[in-house]
Amino acid sequence: MKKMTVLLAAVFALSAPLAVLAMDHGSMKMDHGAQQGKVAHEEVVDGVKATFIIQPMAEAMKGMKMEMPMEMKETHHIHVEFKDTKTGKALTEGEVKVKVQNPDKSDQAKDLMGMQGHFGADFDLSMKGKYGVMCKFQLKDGKTRQAKFWYTVK
């Protein structure tokens, strides 16, 4: 009986750090998710719901408990989430390109990288004014789709 008590105590003692690690990982994930920024645009294109979120980099870094690098010129993180409108299932495989037309008519284009359930990249939206955001995406079904919208920085 005494051996069983010691064995159970050892199992609990060894599993406690794992439980703490699991709780910390979960809360870090929630912190990152809680700092998602605002939905800038939603659109349904050929059975796919595209949700665009634009978040200031300072806010994103703060949400991950990181400092903003001094040399970073990008000011905002743009990410898009895709869902099948019939099933509601997240669509996380494919190629996504975004072109941003700046208020001064110059532009910047980037391939968005797949990240934890969405596609994202960082852009320089430091000028005040209206930005045109154009997205071309080809998901796993092979069909090419497009979405575009205006976003204003005040």
C-alpha positions as CSV (number, residue, x, y, z in Angstrom):
1,M,0.0,0.0,0.0
2,K,2.8,2.4,0.9
3,K,4.5,1.6,-2.5
4,M,1.3,2.5,-4.3
5,T,1.0,5.8,-2.5
6,V,4.6,6.7,-3.3
7,L,4.0,5.7,-7.0
8,L,0.9,7.8,-7.3
9,A,2.6,10.8,-5.7
10,A,5.5,10.4,-8.1
11,V,3.1,10.2,-11.1
12,F,1.3,13.4,-10.0
13,A,4.5,15.2,-9.3
14,L,5.9,14.4,-12.7
15,S,2.7,15.2,-14.5
16,A,2.2,18.7,-12.9
17,P,4.8,20.4,-15.0
18,L,3.3,19.0,-18.1
19,A,-0.1,20.3,-17.1
20,V,1.4,23.8,-16.5
21,L,3.1,23.7,-19.9
22,A,-0.2,22.7,-21.6
23,M,-2.0,25.5,-19.8
24,D,0.7,28.1,-20.8
25,H,0.6,26.9,-24.4
26,G,-3.1,27.2,-24.5
27,S,-3.1,30.7,-23.0
28,M,-0.4,31.9,-25.4
29,K,-2.5,30.7,-28.2
30,M,-5.5,32.5,-26.8
31,D,-3.5,35.7,-26.3
32,H,-2.4,35.6,-30.0
33,G,-6.0,34.9,-31.1
34,A,-7.4,37.6,-28.9
35,Q,-5.3,40.2,-30.7
36,Q,-6.6,39.5,-34.2
37,G,-7.4,43.0,-35.3
38,K,-10.6,44.0,-37.0
39,V,-12.4,42.5,-39.9
40,A,-11.7,44.8,-42.8
41,H,-13.8,42.9,-45.4
42,E,-15.8,39.8,-46.0
43,E,-16.9,38.4,-49.3
44,V,-18.2,35.1,-50.7
45,V,-16.5,34.1,-54.0
46,D,-17.6,30.9,-55.8
47,G,-18.5,29.1,-52.6
48,V,-15.6,30.4,-50.5
49,K,-16.1,32.9,-47.8
50,A,-13.0,35.2,-47.6
51,T,-12.5,37.2,-44.4
52,F,-9.8,39.8,-44.4
53,I,-8.3,41.1,-41.2
54,I,-5.9,44.0,-41.0
55,Q,-4.0,44.5,-37.8
56,P,-1.4,47.1,-36.8
57,M,2.0,45.4,-36.3
58,A,2.5,47.0,-32.9
59,E,-0.8,45.4,-31.8
60,A,0.2,42.0,-33.3
61,M,3.6,42.0,-31.6
62,K,2.1,43.1,-28.3
63,G,-0.3,40.2,-28.5
64,M,2.6,37.8,-28.9
65,K,4.4,39.6,-26.0
66,M,7.2,40.7,-28.4
67,E,8.8,44.1,-29.1
68,M,8.6,45.7,-32.5
69,P,11.9,45.5,-34.3
70,M,13.3,49.1,-35.0
71,E,14.3,48.2,-38.6
72,M,10.8,46.9,-39.5
73,K,9.2,49.1,-42.1
74,E,5.9,47.1,-42.4
75,T,3.2,48.7,-40.3
76,H,0.3,46.2,-40.7
77,H,-0.3,42.5,-40.9
78,I,-3.0,41.5,-43.5
79,H,-4.4,38.0,-43.2
80,V,-7.2,36.2,-44.8
81,E,-9.2,33.2,-43.7
82,F,-11.1,31.1,-46.2
83,K,-14.1,28.9,-45.4
84,D,-16.2,26.6,-47.5
85,T,-19.7,28.2,-47.5
86,K,-21.5,24.8,-47.5
87,T,-19.5,23.0,-44.8
88,G,-18.0,25.9,-42.8
89,K,-14.7,24.1,-43.0
90,A,-11.5,26.2,-43.0
91,L,-9.6,26.0,-46.3
92,T,-5.9,26.3,-45.4
93,E,-4.2,25.0,-48.5
94,G,-3.4,27.0,-51.7
95,E,-1.7,30.0,-53.0
96,V,-2.7,33.6,-52.1
97,K,-1.3,36.8,-53.5
98,V,-2.2,40.3,-52.3
99,K,-1.5,43.6,-54.1
100,V,-2.1,46.8,-52.2
101,Q,-2.5,50.1,-54.0
102,N,-1.2,52.9,-51.8
103,P,-2.9,56.3,-51.5
104,D,-0.1,57.8,-53.7
105,K,-1.0,55.2,-56.5
106,S,2.3,53.2,-55.9
107,D,1.7,49.5,-55.0
108,Q,3.2,46.6,-53.1
109,A,2.5,42.9,-53.8
110,K,3.2,39.8,-51.8
111,D,2.5,36.1,-51.6
112,L,0.7,35.4,-48.4
113,M,2.2,32.6,-46.3
114,G,0.0,29.8,-44.7
115,M,-0.1,30.4,-40.9
116,Q,-2.2,28.6,-38.3
117,G,-5.5,28.5,-40.2
118,H,-5.0,31.6,-42.3
119,F,-2.7,33.2,-44.9
120,G,-0.8,36.4,-44.0
121,A,1.9,38.8,-44.7
122,D,3.1,42.2,-43.5
123,F,2.6,45.5,-45.5
124,D,3.6,49.1,-45.1
125,L,0.3,51.1,-44.6
126,S,2.1,54.1,-43.0
127,M,0.4,56.7,-45.3
128,K,-2.9,58.1,-44.3
129,G,-5.6,57.6,-46.9
130,K,-7.4,55.0,-48.9
131,Y,-5.7,51.7,-49.9
132,G,-7.0,49.3,-52.6
133,V,-6.5,45.7,-51.5
134,M,-6.7,43.1,-54.3
135,C,-6.4,39.4,-53.6
136,K,-6.1,36.5,-56.0
137,F,-6.2,33.1,-54.6
138,Q,-6.2,29.5,-55.8
139,L,-7.1,27.0,-53.1
140,K,-6.9,23.2,-53.1
141,D,-9.8,22.9,-55.6
142,G,-7.6,24.6,-58.3
143,K,-10.1,27.3,-59.1
144,T,-8.7,30.9,-59.2
145,R,-10.8,33.5,-57.4
146,Q,-10.4,37.2,-56.7
147,A,-11.6,39.7,-54.1
148,K,-11.0,43.4,-53.7
149,F,-11.9,46.1,-51.3
150,W,-10.9,49.6,-50.1
151,Y,-9.3,50.1,-46.7
152,T,-8.8,53.5,-45.1
153,V,-6.0,54.4,-42.7
154,K,-6.8,57.6,-40.6
